[in-house]
Amino acid sequence: MPNDGDLRHAPREGLAVNAVAASGALAAALFAVDPAGLGGVVLRAGAGPQRDAWLALLARLLPPGTPQRRVPLHVDDDRLLGGLDLAATLRAGRPVAQRGLLAEADGGVVLLAMAERLSASTAAIVSSALDTRELVAERQGLGVRSAVRIGVVALDEGIADDETTPVGLRERLAFHLTFHLTLGGRPDRTDEAGEPPLFGADDVAGARERVHRVRLDDEIVEGLCSAALALGIASVRAPLLACRAARAVAALDGRDCVSAQDAALAAALVLAPRATQLPAAPPEAEVDDEPDAGVDAPDDATQNASPPDADPPPADADADEREQPAGAVDDVVLAAALAAMPPGLLASLALGRARARHAPSGGRVGAAKLSRLRGRPVGVRRGEPQHGARLHLIETLRAAAPWQALRQRESAAAGQMIVPRIQVRREDFHVWRFKQRSETTTVFVVDASGSSALHRLAEAKGAVELLLADCYVRRDSVAVIAFRGSGAELLLPPTRSLVRAKRSLAGLPGGGGTPLAAGIASAHALADAVRRRGATPVVVLLTDGRANIARDGSPGRAHAAEDALAAARAMQADGFAALLLDTSPQPQPPARDLAAAMGARYVPLPHAGAAAVSQVVRAAGPR
C-alpha cells in the first residue's frame, strides 16, 4: 500500500477533511471489503460520467468473478425471488424452480435502478434479505430457500427532497453519498492531480481476509454510540454500521485493532449524513475573576516548579492511542462527524430545521385504486378474463404447467384419441391487476346558520384558500357546500382556481335555521358524482351537530335530528371518507353521534383556525 494513502500517516486534525475529499473512493473501498456487513451504498446522483466512474471503480475493487446483478425498477416477484421455470417445467412435465436475481447475486452486489421510485414491496424484500441473509420463497407449489449474502448499491436519481430511497432500506445501507464524487483514479495510472489511487484491488483482497479478525474495543463502540446520540440519530443500526466501517478501515490499513482515527473516519462516512441535530454545547465552567481574600497567590517560581516526586512526561505522547483519557475517543469521533457535514446542513441543523427524509409515496394524487382495465401493472390474480379483464398468458401457462403429466394421463385413461400436449383449464386462468391514482376532491360542508356562522365561515374560507394554494403540488380539487335557512347550496363546484374560490366565498351570508340533513344529502350527491368521474371524494363537515330544520323544510329538532342521522347513515353505506369538525364551544354528544353514524373521524375543534382545519384535512385525506 502506498504511503500517501496510508491512514496511519493522516494527520489527526485533517482526518475528517481527508475523508470528505476522498469519500467516494473510500466508501467504494470499504464497501468492497465487507459488502454484506456494511449493507451497501445510497448513491444519489444522476446518470452521467461521475456515477459511471464510481461504479467502474467499485467493479475494479471487487474480487474477480464477484456476482453483480442489476434490478430494474418494475421487477416482478418471480424474477426477484425466484419461482417456477415455465420452459423447463413444460419440458420436464414436473415443477422446476428457477433462481431469482437476489439468489443469483449471493456473495456479490445488487444494483437497484431508480431507487427513489422503488415500490414498498420490493424495498421490503431487499431489506429482509439484508437482515436475514436468506430468502424463503414458498409459492406456485414450490418451497425454495436460498442464501442471499449481498451488498446493495441504490442508484438514487431523485431531485426533490421527498424523492429518496425508502427509509427502511436507507437505514440498512452504511454509506449515503449525495455529493460530487472524488475518485482515486485507475490502478494503472495516477489521477488528474497526479496522486496515486488511494486503494487497489490487492489492498481490498487482503483486507477481506483480515476484516473478520479485527478487534473492536469497548471504548470505540461507546464513542460511536455517543456520537450517534449527540447527532440525533435514533436508529441503532447507524452505530452498528459505523463499527463495521471502522473494522474495514483498520483491515485496509493492515491492522488487527480499531483505533480512534478509524472510528473517526467511520463516523464521518456513516454518521454525518444521518445527523438530525447539532450536539448540545457543553456547560461553561464558572471561573472566579478575583482570588479569594486571605489566600496568597503563588509566585512564578512556585508555579513553574515541578513536584519532586512527579513522573517525567512520556517521550512520545501520541505513541499509543490507547493512553488517551476517557472521553477523548468520543471527542475525536464527534469532531470528525461534524467536520464531514456540508455547510448547508450545519446551518439548517443550527436552526432546528433538519432535512426531512421521506419515503417515496408513489405520487401525491389521490388514493391508489386497483383496476382491471388501466393503470400501472401491480401483479396478477387468479380469475377469468371477463368484463374487460386482460388475460396474463405467462402466469396462466405457469399455473397449468405442473399438471400437464397428470392431465395427459387422465386424457389417455378417458380414451381420447388425440391428447393435447398442453392442456389449460379454467382454474389456470390469471388476469392482470392494475393500480391507478385518482384525483382527490375535498368537499367542505359548512354550517352557515346561527349567530356564530360568520366566525365559522371565515375559518372555512381560510382553509379552502390554504388548500387551493397547495393544489399546484397536490393536484387536488376543492368544493364548498353551505347550508342555512331551509336548504343547502353548492357554493363552489370542484375547482382548483384560487381566484374563483375567493370570489364564490366572498359574498356568502350567514344566519337562519340549520338544515343539517339537507347539507349532508347535498354532500352525498356531490361525492357520488365525483366518484363516478373517477376521482376520490373526501367530505369535511363543519357543524355543531344541532339540527332544527328537517329534510322537508319543516321545523322541529327531533325530526331534524332523525333526518340528519338517516342522511349520515346513507353516506356511510356508500363508503365515503368523511371528517366531522365539531365547531361548538364545547364538544357535544349530537356532533359525536352524527360522526359515528356517518363513519367519519370526529375532531372537536371549538376554535378552529384556517391553518388547523387545513392541517387536519390533509391528515385525513387519502395517501
C-alpha positions as CSV (number, residue, x, y, z in Angstrom):
1,M,0.0,0.0,0.0
2,P,1.5,3.4,-0.9
3,N,2.4,5.6,2.0
4,D,0.4,8.5,0.6
5,G,-2.8,6.5,1.1
6,D,-1.8,5.0,4.4
7,L,-4.3,6.0,7.0
8,R,-1.7,5.8,9.7
9,H,0.1,8.8,8.2
10,A,-3.0,11.0,8.0
11,P,-2.9,13.9,10.5
12,R,-5.5,13.8,13.2
13,E,-6.8,17.3,12.7
14,G,-7.2,16.7,9.0
15,L,-8.7,13.3,9.2
16,A,-12.4,14.3,8.6
17,V,-11.4,16.7,5.8
18,N,-9.4,14.0,4.0
19,A,-12.4,11.7,4.4
20,V,-14.7,14.2,2.7
21,A,-12.2,14.9,-0.1
22,A,-12.0,11.2,-1.0
23,S,-15.3,9.9,0.5
24,G,-16.4,8.4,-2.8
25,A,-13.3,6.3,-3.3
26,L,-13.1,5.4,0.4
27,A,-16.7,4.3,0.5
28,A,-16.2,2.1,-2.6
29,A,-13.1,0.5,-1.0
30,L,-14.7,-0.1,2.4
31,F,-17.9,-1.5,0.7
32,A,-15.7,-3.8,-1.4
33,V,-14.1,-5.1,1.8
34,D,-17.3,-6.1,3.5
35,P,-20.4,-5.8,1.2
36,A,-22.8,-7.9,3.3
37,G,-21.7,-6.5,6.6
38,L,-22.0,-2.8,5.5
39,G,-25.2,-3.3,3.7
40,G,-24.5,-1.0,0.8
41,V,-24.3,2.5,-0.6
42,V,-27.0,5.0,-1.5
43,L,-25.6,6.8,-4.5
44,R,-27.6,9.9,-5.0
45,A,-26.5,11.2,-8.4
46,G,-28.0,11.5,-11.8
47,A,-26.9,9.2,-14.7
48,G,-23.6,10.5,-16.0
49,P,-19.8,10.1,-16.1
50,Q,-19.4,10.6,-12.3
51,R,-21.8,7.8,-11.4
52,D,-20.3,5.6,-14.1
53,A,-16.8,6.3,-12.8
54,W,-17.8,5.3,-9.3
55,L,-19.4,2.1,-10.4
56,A,-16.4,1.3,-12.5
57,L,-14.1,1.9,-9.5
58,L,-16.2,-0.4,-7.4
59,A,-16.1,-3.1,-10.1
60,R,-12.3,-2.9,-10.1
61,L,-12.0,-3.2,-6.4
62,L,-14.3,-6.2,-6.0
63,P,-12.6,-9.6,-6.4
64,P,-12.7,-11.1,-10.0
65,G,-15.9,-13.1,-10.6
66,T,-18.0,-11.3,-8.0
67,P,-21.6,-11.6,-9.0
68,Q,-23.3,-8.3,-9.9
69,R,-27.0,-8.1,-10.8
70,R,-28.9,-5.0,-11.8
71,V,-32.6,-5.0,-10.6
72,P,-34.9,-3.0,-12.8
73,L,-37.5,-0.7,-11.3
74,H,-40.6,-2.7,-12.1
75,V,-39.2,-6.1,-11.4
76,D,-41.8,-8.7,-10.5
77,D,-41.6,-11.1,-7.6
78,D,-40.9,-14.1,-9.8
79,R,-37.7,-12.6,-11.1
80,L,-36.7,-11.1,-7.8
81,L,-37.4,-14.1,-5.5
82,G,-37.5,-16.9,-7.9
83,G,-40.3,-19.2,-8.9
84,L,-41.4,-21.7,-11.5
85,D,-39.3,-22.0,-14.6
86,L,-42.0,-22.3,-17.2
87,A,-40.0,-23.6,-20.1
88,A,-38.2,-26.2,-18.0
89,T,-41.4,-27.3,-16.4
90,L,-43.2,-27.8,-19.7
91,R,-40.2,-29.8,-21.0
92,A,-39.9,-32.0,-17.9
93,G,-43.6,-32.3,-17.1
94,R,-42.9,-31.5,-13.4
95,P,-42.3,-28.3,-11.4
96,V,-38.8,-26.9,-11.9
97,A,-37.7,-23.9,-9.9
98,Q,-35.6,-21.0,-11.1
99,R,-33.4,-18.7,-9.0
100,G,-34.2,-15.1,-8.6
101,L,-32.0,-12.1,-9.0
102,L,-31.2,-11.9,-5.3
103,A,-30.1,-15.5,-5.1
104,E,-28.0,-15.2,-8.2
105,A,-26.2,-12.2,-6.6
106,D,-25.2,-14.3,-3.5
107,G,-21.8,-13.2,-2.4
108,G,-21.9,-10.1,-4.7
109,V,-23.6,-6.8,-5.3
110,V,-27.1,-5.9,-6.3
111,L,-27.7,-2.6,-8.2
112,L,-31.1,-1.0,-7.6
113,A,-32.0,1.2,-10.6
114,M,-34.1,4.3,-9.8
115,A,-34.2,3.5,-6.1
116,E,-36.2,6.7,-5.3
117,R,-39.2,5.2,-7.1
118,L,-38.8,1.7,-5.6
119,S,-42.1,0.1,-4.6
120,A,-42.7,-0.7,-0.9
121,S,-42.9,-4.4,-1.6
122,T,-39.5,-4.6,-3.4
123,A,-37.8,-2.4,-0.7
124,A,-39.2,-4.8,1.9
125,I,-37.9,-7.9,0.1
126,V,-34.4,-6.4,-0.2
127,S,-34.4,-5.2,3.4
128,S,-35.4,-8.7,4.6
129,A,-32.6,-10.2,2.5
130,L,-30.1,-7.8,4.1
131,D,-31.3,-8.7,7.6
132,T,-31.6,-12.4,7.4
133,R,-29.1,-13.1,4.5
134,E,-31.5,-15.7,3.1
135,L,-34.8,-15.8,1.2
136,V,-37.6,-18.3,1.5
137,A,-39.9,-18.5,-1.5
138,E,-43.0,-20.6,-1.0
139,R,-45.2,-20.0,-4.0
140,Q,-46.6,-21.7,-7.0
141,G,-46.3,-25.1,-5.3
142,L,-42.6,-24.7,-4.7
143,G,-40.6,-24.1,-1.5
144,V,-37.1,-22.7,-2.1
145,R,-34.6,-21.5,0.5
146,S,-31.7,-19.6,-0.9
147,A,-28.6,-18.0,0.7
148,V,-28.5,-14.2,0.0
149,R,-25.3,-12.5,1.3
150,I,-25.4,-9.4,-0.7
151,G,-24.5,-5.7,-0.7
152,V,-26.8,-3.2,-2.3
153,V,-26.0,-0.1,-4.4
154,A,-29.1,2.1,-4.5
155,L,-28.9,4.4,-7.5
156,D,-31.0,7.3,-6.4
157,E,-31.8,9.8,-9.2
158,G,-34.2,11.9,-7.1
159,I,-34.2,15.7,-7.4
160,A,-36.8,16.9,-4.8
161,D,-36.3,16.3,-1.1
162,D,-39.2,13.7,-1.0
163,E,-37.8,11.7,-3.9
164,T,-35.5,9.4,-1.9
165,T,-34.8,5.8,-1.4
166,P,-37.3,4.2,1.0
167,V,-36.4,4.9,4.6
168,G,-36.3,1.3,5.7
169,L,-33.8,0.4,3.0
170,R,-31.7,3.6,3.6
171,E,-31.3,2.6,7.3
172,R,-29.6,-0.6,6.3
173,L,-27.1,0.9,3.9
174,A,-24.0,2.2,5.5
175,F,-22.9,5.0,3.1
176,H,-25.0,7.8,1.8
177,L,-23.2,9.6,-1.0
178,T,-25.0,12.8,-2.0
179,F,-22.3,15.0,-3.3
180,H,-19.9,15.1,-6.3
181,L,-17.6,12.2,-6.0
182,T,-13.8,12.4,-5.9
183,L,-12.3,9.2,-7.2
184,G,-8.8,7.9,-6.7
185,G,-8.3,7.1,-10.4
186,R,-7.4,3.9,-12.1
187,P,-5.0,1.5,-10.5
188,D,-2.7,1.6,-13.6
189,R,-2.3,5.4,-13.7
190,T,-2.4,8.5,-11.5
191,D,-5.4,10.8,-11.4
192,E,-5.7,14.3,-12.7
193,A,-4.0,15.7,-9.6
194,G,-1.0,13.4,-10.0
195,E,-1.8,11.4,-6.9
196,P,-1.8,7.6,-6.9
197,P,-5.0,5.7,-6.3
198,L,-6.0,5.5,-2.6
199,F,-6.5,1.7,-2.6
200,G,-6.2,-1.0,-5.2
201,A,-7.7,-4.4,-5.7
202,D,-4.8,-6.1,-3.9
203,D,-5.4,-4.0,-0.8
204,V,-9.1,-4.8,-0.8
205,A,-8.3,-8.6,-1.3
206,G,-6.0,-8.6,1.7
207,A,-8.5,-6.6,3.8
208,R,-11.3,-9.0,3.0
209,E,-9.3,-11.8,4.6
210,R,-8.3,-9.7,7.6
211,V,-11.5,-7.9,8.4
212,H,-13.1,-10.7,10.4
213,R,-10.0,-10.8,12.8
214,V,-10.1,-7.1,13.5
215,R,-10.7,-6.4,17.2
216,L,-13.0,-3.6,18.3
217,D,-12.5,-2.3,21.9
218,D,-15.4,-1.2,24.1
219,E,-14.3,2.5,24.2
220,I,-14.5,2.7,20.4
221,V,-18.1,1.3,20.4
222,E,-19.0,3.7,23.2
223,G,-17.5,6.6,21.2
224,L,-19.5,5.8,18.1
225,C,-22.7,5.3,20.1
226,S,-22.2,8.6,21.9
227,A,-21.6,10.4,18.6
228,A,-24.7,9.0,17.1
229,L,-26.7,10.1,20.2
230,A,-25.3,13.6,20.1
231,L,-26.1,13.9,16.4
232,G,-29.8,12.9,17.0
233,I,-29.6,9.5,15.2
234,A,-32.3,7.4,16.7
235,S,-31.7,4.1,14.8
236,V,-29.3,1.7,16.5
237,R,-28.3,0.4,13.0
238,A,-26.2,3.5,12.4
239,P,-23.6,2.9,15.1
240,L,-23.6,-0.8,14.3
241,L,-22.8,0.0,10.7
242,A,-20.2,2.6,11.8
243,C,-18.5,-0.2,13.9
244,R,-18.4,-2.4,10.7
245,A,-16.9,0.5,8.7
246,A,-14.3,1.1,11.4
247,R,-13.2,-2.5,11.2
248,A,-13.0,-2.3,7.5
249,V,-10.8,0.8,7.8
250,A,-8.4,-1.0,10.1
251,A,-8.3,-4.0,7.8
252,L,-7.5,-1.8,4.8
253,D,-4.6,-0.3,6.8
254,G,-3.2,-3.7,7.7
255,R,-4.0,-3.6,11.4
256,D,-5.9,-6.0,13.7
257,C,-7.2,-3.4,16.1
258,V,-9.5,-0.4,15.5
259,S,-8.0,2.9,16.5
260,A,-9.7,6.2,17.4
261,Q,-8.8,7.5,13.9
262,D,-10.5,4.5,12.3
263,A,-13.7,5.3,14.3
264,A,-13.5,9.0,13.4
265,L,-13.3,8.1,9.7
266,A,-16.2,5.7,10.1
267,A,-18.2,8.4,11.8
268,A,-17.5,10.9,9.0
269,L,-18.7,8.4,6.4
270,V,-21.6,6.7,8.2
271,L,-22.9,9.0,10.9
272,A,-22.5,12.5,9.4
273,P,-25.0,12.0,6.5
274,R,-27.6,10.8,9.0
275,A,-27.3,13.7,11.5
276,T,-30.6,15.4,12.5
277,Q,-29.3,17.9,15.1
278,L,-26.1,19.6,16.3
279,P,-24.6,18.3,19.6
280,A,-25.5,20.3,22.7
281,A,-23.0,22.8,23.8
282,P,-21.1,21.8,27.0
283,P,-21.9,23.8,30.1
284,E,-19.4,26.6,30.8
285,A,-17.4,26.3,33.9
286,E,-17.8,29.2,36.4
287,V,-14.5,31.0,36.9
288,D,-13.9,33.5,39.6
289,D,-12.5,36.7,38.4
290,E,-10.8,37.6,41.7
291,P,-8.9,35.3,44.1
292,D,-10.4,34.7,47.5
293,A,-9.3,37.1,50.1
294,G,-6.7,35.8,52.5
295,V,-5.2,33.4,50.0
296,D,-1.9,34.3,48.7
297,A,-1.3,33.8,45.0
298,P,1.7,31.6,44.3
299,D,4.7,33.2,42.8
300,D,6.0,32.3,39.3
301,A,8.8,30.1,40.7
302,T,6.3,28.0,42.7
303,Q,4.0,27.7,39.6
304,N,6.8,26.6,37.3
305,A,8.4,24.2,39.7
306,S,7.6,20.6,39.3
307,P,6.8,18.4,42.3
308,P,9.8,16.4,43.4
309,D,8.0,13.1,43.0
310,A,6.3,13.8,39.7
311,D,6.8,11.3,36.9
312,P,8.5,12.7,33.7
313,P,6.3,13.2,30.7
314,P,6.3,10.3,28.2
315,A,8.8,10.6,25.3
316,D,6.1,10.3,22.7
317,A,2.6,11.5,23.7
318,D,1.0,10.1,20.6
319,A,2.9,6.8,20.5
320,D,0.0,4.8,22.0
321,E,-3.5,6.0,21.2
322,R,-5.0,3.8,23.9
323,E,-3.4,6.1,26.5
324,Q,-5.9,8.9,25.7
325,P,-8.0,9.9,28.7
326,A,-11.7,8.9,29.0
327,G,-13.8,10.8,26.6
328,A,-11.0,11.6,24.1
329,V,-12.3,9.0,21.7
330,D,-15.8,10.4,21.9
331,D,-14.4,13.9,21.1
332,V,-12.4,12.7,18.1
333,V,-15.3,10.7,16.6
334,L,-17.8,13.6,17.1
335,A,-15.4,16.2,15.7
336,A,-14.8,14.1,12.6
337,A,-18.5,13.7,12.0
338,L,-19.2,17.4,12.4
339,A,-16.3,18.3,10.0
340,A,-17.8,15.9,7.4
341,M,-21.1,17.7,7.3
342,P,-21.7,20.1,4.5
343,P,-22.1,23.8,5.5
344,G,-25.7,24.0,4.4
345,L,-26.6,21.1,6.6
346,L,-24.8,22.6,9.6
347,A,-26.8,25.8,9.1
348,S,-30.1,24.1,8.9
349,L,-29.4,21.9,11.9
350,A,-28.3,25.0,13.9
351,L,-31.8,26.5,13.2
352,G,-33.5,23.3,14.1
353,R,-34.7,22.5,10.6
354,A,-33.0,19.2,9.7
355,R,-33.7,17.8,6.3
356,A,-36.8,15.6,6.4
357,R,-36.2,12.2,4.8
358,H,-39.5,10.8,3.5
359,A,-40.2,7.5,2.0
360,P,-41.5,7.8,-1.6
361,S,-45.2,7.8,-1.6
362,G,-45.5,6.8,-5.2
363,G,-47.3,10.1,-6.0
364,R,-49.4,12.6,-4.2
365,V,-52.5,12.4,-6.3
366,G,-55.5,10.9,-4.5
367,A,-55.9,7.3,-3.4
368,A,-54.5,4.3,-5.1
369,K,-57.2,2.1,-6.7
370,L,-57.0,-1.3,-8.2
371,S,-58.3,-1.6,-11.7
372,R,-58.8,-4.3,-14.2
373,L,-58.6,-2.1,-17.3
374,R,-55.9,0.6,-17.0
375,G,-53.1,1.9,-14.8
376,R,-49.7,0.6,-13.7
377,P,-49.4,-3.2,-13.6
378,V,-49.0,-4.4,-10.0
379,G,-49.3,-8.1,-10.4
380,V,-51.7,-10.8,-11.4
381,R,-54.5,-12.7,-9.7
382,R,-56.5,-15.9,-10.4
383,G,-59.6,-15.1,-12.4
384,E,-61.3,-15.3,-15.7
385,P,-60.8,-12.7,-18.5
386,Q,-64.3,-11.2,-18.2
387,H,-65.7,-7.7,-18.1
388,G,-62.6,-6.2,-19.7
389,A,-60.0,-8.0,-17.6
390,R,-56.9,-9.0,-19.6
391,L,-55.5,-12.5,-19.6
392,H,-51.9,-12.9,-18.3
393,L,-50.7,-15.6,-20.6
394,I,-47.4,-16.4,-18.9
395,E,-49.0,-16.8,-15.4
396,T,-51.8,-18.9,-16.9
397,L,-49.2,-21.3,-18.5
398,R,-47.2,-21.3,-15.3
399,A,-50.2,-22.3,-13.3
400,A,-51.0,-25.1,-15.8
401,A,-47.5,-26.4,-16.4
402,P,-47.1,-28.6,-13.2
403,W,-50.3,-30.5,-14.0
404,Q,-49.5,-31.5,-17.6
405,A,-48.3,-35.0,-16.9
406,L,-51.3,-35.8,-14.8
407,R,-53.8,-34.3,-17.3
408,Q,-52.3,-36.2,-20.1
409,R,-52.6,-39.5,-18.2
410,E,-56.2,-38.6,-17.4
411,S,-56.9,-37.9,-21.1
412,A,-55.3,-41.2,-22.1
413,A,-57.3,-43.1,-19.5
414,A,-60.5,-41.4,-20.7
415,G,-59.9,-42.9,-24.1
416,Q,-59.2,-39.6,-26.0
417,M,-57.8,-40.3,-29.5
418,I,-55.7,-37.1,-29.5
419,V,-54.2,-36.0,-26.3
420,P,-53.2,-32.2,-26.4
421,R,-49.6,-31.5,-25.5
422,I,-50.5,-28.6,-23.3
423,Q,-53.9,-28.5,-21.5
424,V,-55.1,-25.3,-20.0
425,R,-58.2,-25.4,-17.8
426,R,-60.5,-22.8,-16.3
427,E,-58.8,-22.9,-12.9
428,D,-55.5,-21.9,-14.5
429,F,-56.6,-18.5,-15.8
430,H,-54.8,-15.5,-14.4
431,V,-55.6,-11.9,-15.2
432,W,-53.7,-8.6,-14.9
433,R,-54.1,-6.3,-11.9
434,F,-53.5,-2.6,-12.4
435,K,-53.3,0.3,-10.0
436,Q,-54.1,3.9,-10.8
437,R,-54.2,7.1,-8.7
438,S,-57.3,9.2,-8.8
439,E,-57.6,12.9,-8.1
440,T,-58.8,13.9,-4.7
441,T,-61.7,16.3,-4.3
442,T,-62.3,17.7,-0.8
443,V,-65.9,18.7,-0.2
444,F,-66.4,21.3,2.5
445,V,-69.9,21.3,4.0
446,V,-70.2,24.4,6.1
447,D,-72.9,25.2,8.7
448,A,-73.7,28.8,7.8
449,S,-76.6,29.1,10.3
450,G,-76.8,30.9,13.7
451,S,-75.2,33.9,15.2
452,S,-71.7,32.4,15.1
453,A,-71.8,31.5,11.5
454,L,-69.6,34.4,10.4
455,H,-66.8,33.0,12.5
456,R,-67.1,29.5,11.1
457,L,-67.3,30.8,7.5
458,A,-64.1,32.8,7.9
459,E,-62.4,29.6,9.1
460,A,-63.8,27.6,6.1
461,K,-62.7,30.3,3.7
462,G,-59.2,30.4,5.0
463,A,-58.9,26.6,5.0
464,V,-60.1,26.5,1.4
465,E,-57.6,29.1,0.3
466,L,-54.8,27.3,2.1
467,L,-55.7,24.0,0.4
468,L,-56.0,25.7,-3.0
469,A,-52.7,27.4,-2.7
470,D,-51.2,23.9,-2.4
471,C,-53.2,22.4,-5.3
472,Y,-50.4,23.0,-7.8
473,V,-48.3,20.4,-6.0
474,R,-51.1,18.2,-4.6
475,R,-53.3,18.5,-7.8
476,D,-56.4,18.3,-5.6
477,S,-59.8,19.9,-6.2
478,V,-62.0,21.7,-3.6
479,A,-65.7,22.2,-3.4
480,V,-67.8,24.1,-0.8
481,I,-71.4,23.5,0.2
482,A,-73.1,25.8,2.6
483,F,-76.4,25.0,4.4
484,R,-78.6,27.6,6.1
485,G,-82.3,28.6,6.3
486,S,-84.3,25.8,4.7
487,G,-81.8,24.1,2.4
488,A,-78.2,23.7,1.1
489,E,-76.4,25.5,-1.7
490,L,-73.4,24.4,-3.8
491,L,-71.3,27.5,-3.3
492,L,-68.2,26.3,-5.1
493,P,-68.2,23.4,-7.6
494,P,-65.0,21.3,-7.7
495,T,-62.2,23.6,-8.8
496,R,-58.5,24.3,-8.4
497,S,-58.8,28.0,-9.1
498,L,-58.0,30.1,-6.1
499,V,-59.4,33.3,-7.7
500,R,-62.8,31.6,-8.4
501,A,-62.9,30.2,-4.8
502,K,-62.3,33.6,-3.3
503,R,-64.9,35.2,-5.5
504,S,-67.5,32.5,-4.6
505,L,-66.9,32.6,-0.9
506,A,-66.7,36.4,-0.5
507,G,-70.5,37.0,-0.6
508,L,-71.7,34.1,1.5
509,P,-74.3,35.3,4.1
510,G,-74.9,33.7,7.5
511,G,-77.8,33.1,9.8
512,G,-81.1,31.3,9.9
513,G,-82.0,27.7,10.6
514,T,-79.9,24.6,10.5
515,P,-81.0,22.2,7.7
516,L,-78.2,19.6,8.6
517,A,-79.9,16.8,6.7
518,A,-80.1,18.8,3.5
519,G,-76.4,19.7,3.8
520,I,-75.4,16.0,4.3
521,A,-77.6,14.9,1.4
522,S,-76.1,17.5,-0.9
523,A,-72.6,16.5,0.0
524,H,-73.6,12.8,-0.6
525,A,-74.8,13.6,-4.0
526,L,-71.8,15.7,-4.9
527,A,-69.4,13.0,-3.6
528,D,-71.2,10.4,-5.7
529,A,-70.8,12.5,-8.8
530,V,-67.1,13.0,-8.1
531,R,-66.6,9.2,-7.6
532,R,-68.4,8.5,-10.9
533,R,-65.9,10.7,-12.7
534,G,-63.1,8.6,-11.3
535,A,-61.9,10.9,-8.5
536,T,-61.7,10.3,-4.8
537,P,-64.1,12.4,-2.7
538,V,-63.3,13.4,0.9
539,V,-66.2,15.1,2.8
540,V,-65.4,17.6,5.5
541,L,-68.4,18.7,7.6
542,L,-68.0,21.8,9.9
543,T,-71.0,21.9,12.3
544,D,-72.0,21.6,15.9
545,G,-74.4,18.8,15.1
546,R,-77.6,20.6,16.3
547,A,-80.2,20.4,13.5
548,N,-83.5,22.2,13.7
549,I,-84.8,22.0,10.1
550,A,-86.0,18.7,8.7
551,R,-85.3,17.3,5.2
552,D,-88.7,18.5,4.0
553,G,-88.1,22.1,5.4
554,S,-90.4,21.8,8.5
555,P,-89.0,23.0,11.8
556,G,-88.5,20.7,14.8
557,R,-85.4,19.5,16.5
558,A,-86.4,15.8,17.0
559,H,-87.5,15.3,13.4
560,A,-84.5,17.2,12.0
561,A,-82.1,15.1,14.1
562,E,-83.6,11.9,12.8
563,D,-83.3,13.1,9.2
564,A,-79.7,14.1,9.8
565,L,-78.8,10.7,11.2
566,A,-80.5,8.9,8.3
567,A,-78.6,11.0,5.8
568,A,-75.4,10.3,7.6
569,R,-76.0,6.5,7.6
570,A,-76.7,6.7,3.9
571,M,-73.3,8.3,3.3
572,Q,-71.6,5.7,5.4
573,A,-73.3,2.9,3.4
574,D,-71.7,4.2,0.2
575,G,-68.3,4.2,1.9
576,F,-67.3,7.8,1.5
577,A,-64.3,9.1,3.5
578,A,-65.6,11.8,5.9
579,L,-64.3,14.1,8.6
580,L,-66.5,16.0,11.1
581,L,-65.1,19.1,12.8
582,D,-67.2,20.0,15.9
583,T,-67.3,23.8,15.9
584,S,-69.3,24.1,19.1
585,P,-67.7,25.9,22.1
586,Q,-67.5,22.6,23.9
587,P,-67.7,19.1,22.4
588,Q,-71.3,18.0,22.3
589,P,-72.9,14.5,22.0
590,P,-75.0,15.4,18.9
591,A,-71.9,16.0,16.8
592,R,-70.2,12.9,18.1
593,D,-73.3,10.7,17.4
594,L,-73.5,12.2,13.9
595,A,-69.9,11.4,13.2
596,A,-70.4,7.8,14.4
597,A,-73.5,7.4,12.1
598,M,-71.5,8.8,9.1
599,G,-68.5,6.7,9.8
600,A,-66.4,9.9,10.0
601,R,-63.4,10.8,12.0
602,Y,-64.6,13.1,14.8
603,V,-62.4,16.1,15.7
604,P,-63.6,18.5,18.4
605,L,-62.4,21.9,17.2
606,P,-64.2,24.6,19.1
607,H,-61.8,27.4,17.9
608,A,-60.7,26.2,14.5
609,G,-58.2,28.4,12.7
610,A,-57.8,28.1,9.0
611,A,-54.3,26.6,9.4
612,A,-55.6,24.0,11.9
613,V,-58.5,23.0,9.6
614,S,-56.2,22.7,6.7
615,Q,-53.7,20.5,8.6
616,V,-56.5,18.2,9.9
617,V,-58.0,17.8,6.4
618,R,-54.6,16.9,4.9
619,A,-54.0,14.3,7.6
620,A,-57.4,12.7,7.0
621,G,-57.2,12.7,3.2
622,P,-56.2,9.6,1.2
623,R,-52.5,8.7,0.8
